[in-house]
């Protein structure tokens, strides 16, 4: 299995011994040894994943990296976090996914109106199986714990990913900017309930459908 390690906080080094990983297309910044790169269509597994992404706007251009040596990956100086999966499912915004182990399965899942409000379609990317995934964030990601006793509200523009047995609801609400009179229109929040982890970034991506 490929070995993932961070070089600082903004470069991912992947050690390969004949292994395969899938990474964001164009994210390779350097490599040592013998590497082969192949652009992949779509991003999900098989034809269904390709068609789903084209219809819903969940864009994830990937490349397959295979070889012997070390490949270095980065994207616009984004901060990188590693997530080790042991059979769990990771749900992540496609724009926040940098690289996954070749043994992990990628696909899409329906997220309801949250995706529509963000302008990213109604689906989000899923990663599941046994292996490592590398996430990107605009600034160091914060990992927040959700328990049955402690639900969590998240700004949709700051949401990166989540794992665990979580239910998510898209709801209207009031954010800080609206409270201070600096927002316009209706604001929205993501509410997570259950047991799991939510990754958020200290910067908001551009969204539509209200002040989010």
C-alpha positions in Angstrom: 0.0 0.0 0.0 1.3 3.5 -0.8 2.7 5.5 2.1 1.4 9.1 2.6 3.4 11.6 4.5 3.5 15.4 4.8 6.4 17.6 3.8 5.5 20.6 5.9 1.8 21.3 5.8 1.3 22.0 2.1 3.0 19.2 0.2 2.1 15.6 0.2 4.8 13.0 -0.4 3.5 9.6 -1.6 6.0 6.7 -1.5 5.1 4.1 -4.1 6.6 0.6 -4.6 4.6 -0.4 -7.6 1.4 0.9 -6.0 -1.3 3.1 -7.5 -2.9 6.3 -6.2 -5.5 8.6 -7.6 -4.8 12.3 -7.3 -6.3 15.7 -8.4 -5.3 16.2 -12.0 -2.3 18.5 -12.3 -1.4 18.3 -8.6 2.0 16.7 -9.2 4.8 19.2 -8.4 7.8 16.8 -8.4 8.7 13.1 -8.4 11.7 10.8 -7.8 12.0 7.4 -9.5 9.9 5.9 -12.3 6.3 7.2 -12.4 3.5 6.8 -14.9 0.6 9.3 -15.0 -2.7 8.7 -16.6 -5.7 11.2 -16.7 -8.9 9.6 -15.6 -12.4 10.5 -16.9 -15.0 11.4 -14.3 -13.9 10.6 -10.8 -16.4 8.0 -9.6 -16.2 4.3 -10.2 -17.3 3.2 -13.6 -19.8 4.7 -16.1 -22.4 5.5 -13.4 -19.9 7.7 -11.5 -19.0 9.5 -14.7 -22.6 10.2 -15.8 -23.6 11.2 -12.3 -20.9 13.8 -12.1 -21.7 15.3 -15.5 -25.4 15.6 -14.6 -25.0 17.0 -11.1 -21.9 19.3 -11.5 -19.9 17.4 -8.9 -16.6 17.9 -10.8 -13.5 15.9 -9.8 -10.8 15.6 -12.4 -8.4 12.8 -11.4 -5.1 11.3 -12.6 -3.8 7.8 -11.8 -0.2 7.7 -10.5 1.7 4.4 -10.5 5.4 3.6 -10.1 8.4 3.1 -8.0 9.6 6.1 -6.0 8.1 9.2 -4.4 5.5 11.6 -5.9 5.0 15.1 -4.5 1.6 16.6 -4.7 0.2 20.1 -3.9 -2.5 22.5 -5.0 -2.3 26.3 -4.7 -0.5 26.1 -1.4 -3.5 24.5 0.3 -3.1 23.0 3.7 -3.2 19.2 3.7 -4.8 16.8 6.2 -4.5 13.0 6.1 -7.5 10.8 6.9 -6.9 7.0 7.6 -10.0 4.9 6.7 -10.5 1.5 8.1 -13.7 0.5 6.3 -15.5 3.8 7.0 -17.0 6.2 4.5 -15.6 9.7 4.0 -17.9 12.3 2.4 -15.9 15.3 1.0 -16.4 18.2 -1.3 -14.7 17.4 -4.6 -12.7 20.6 -4.6 -11.2 19.6 -1.2 -9.9 16.1 -2.2 -6.2 15.9 -3.2 -5.3 12.2 -3.3 -6.6 8.7 -2.3 -5.0 5.3 -2.1 -5.7 3.2 -5.1 -7.5 0.6 -2.9 -10.2 3.1 -1.9 -13.5 3.4 -3.8 -14.8 6.8 -4.9 -18.3 7.7 -5.9 -21.1 10.1 -5.2 -23.9 10.4 -2.7 -27.1 12.5 -2.6 -26.9 15.4 -0.2 -30.2 17.2 -0.8 -30.6 20.9 -0.9 -27.2 21.6 0.7 -25.5 21.1 -2.6 -28.0 23.3 -4.4 -27.4 26.2 -2.1 -23.6 25.9 -2.5 -23.9 25.8 -6.2 -22.1 22.4 -6.3 -25.0 20.2 -7.4 -26.9 17.8 -5.3 -24.2 15.3 -4.8 -20.9 15.1 -3.0 -17.9 12.8 -3.3 -17.6 9.6 -1.2 -14.4 7.7 -0.4 -14.6 4.3 1.4 -12.6 1.2 2.1 -9.2 0.7 3.7 -6.4 3.3 3.0 -5.5 6.9 3.3 -7.1 10.0 1.8 -5.5 13.5 1.6 -7.8 16.5 2.1 -7.1 20.1 1.2 -8.3 23.2 3.0 -7.9 26.9 2.7 -6.0 27.3 6.0 -5.4 24.6 8.6 -8.4 22.3 8.8 -10.2 22.0 12.2 -11.6 18.6 13.2 -14.8 18.9 15.3 -16.4 16.0 17.2 -20.2 15.5 16.9 -22.0 13.4 19.6 -25.7 12.6 20.1 -25.6 15.2 22.9 -23.6 17.8 21.0 -24.9 18.5 17.4 -22.9 20.9 15.3 -23.9 23.8 13.0 -21.5 24.6 10.2 -21.3 27.4 7.5 -21.7 25.5 4.2 -18.8 27.5 2.7 -16.5 26.3 5.4 -17.5 22.6 5.2 -14.7 20.3 3.9 -15.7 16.7 4.8 -17.1 14.3 7.5 -16.9 10.8 8.6 -19.0 8.6 11.0 -22.6 8.0 11.5 -23.9 11.5 10.9 -27.1 13.0 9.7 -27.0 16.3 8.0 -29.7 18.9 7.6 -29.7 22.0 5.5 -31.5 24.8 7.4 -31.9 28.5 7.4 -30.4 30.5 10.2 -28.5 33.6 11.2 -24.7 33.9 10.8 -22.4 36.4 12.3 -22.3 38.7 9.3 -26.1 38.8 9.1 -26.3 39.6 12.8 -23.9 42.5 12.4 -25.9 43.9 9.5 -23.2 43.1 6.9 -25.1 40.4 5.1 -27.9 40.4 2.7 -30.7 37.9 2.1 -31.2 34.7 3.9 -28.4 32.8 5.5 -28.0 29.0 5.7 -26.3 26.5 7.9 -25.5 22.8 7.9 -26.6 20.9 11.0 -24.9 17.6 11.9 -26.4 15.1 14.3 -25.2 11.7 15.4 -21.6 10.5 16.1 -18.7 11.4 13.9 -16.1 14.0 12.9 -16.6 17.1 10.7 -13.7 18.8 9.0 -14.0 22.6 8.5 -11.7 25.2 7.0 -11.1 28.8 8.4 -12.1 30.3 5.0 -15.3 30.3 3.1 -15.6 29.2 -0.5 -17.9 31.2 -2.8 -21.5 30.1 -2.5 -24.9 31.0 -3.9 -28.4 30.8 -2.6 -28.0 33.3 0.2 -25.4 34.7 2.6 -23.4 31.6 3.5 
